[in-house]
């Protein structure tokens, strides 16, 4: 799985535009767009999977904290406290397994946000290149 740091370092390189090779830079836009769109799709699918995992774990933890889980669960992991409904969210929010899954979901959301910004940047790249070409023409007196 690609990490946010990997994507950031790739974007540092991919975001550079060589002013002397604007035609080539223009032709690279679809390739770069496809690259980051694939990353976005992969991360969205990973996030969906983790959200399903979270819902299943949330149900299991609900049963555990309300005393409705299988007796074998309590033999492996004893829990002798009677949790009131009003206090249930406190226990669920503090559960380390739920926190780990939630942090993974949050991490994927951050990657999705970053990739979305990259794709927006790539959408504007053609205009940036065109403006640069127009500026060069203007400076050479061609316009």
Secondary structure by P-SEA (a helix, b strand, c coil): cccaaaaaaaaaaaaccccccaaaaaaaaaaaaaaaaaaaaaaaaaaaaaaaaaaaaaaaaaaaaaccccaaaaaaccccccccccaaaaaaaacaaaaaaaaaaaaaaaaaaaaaaaaaaaaaaaaaaaaaaaaaaaaaccc
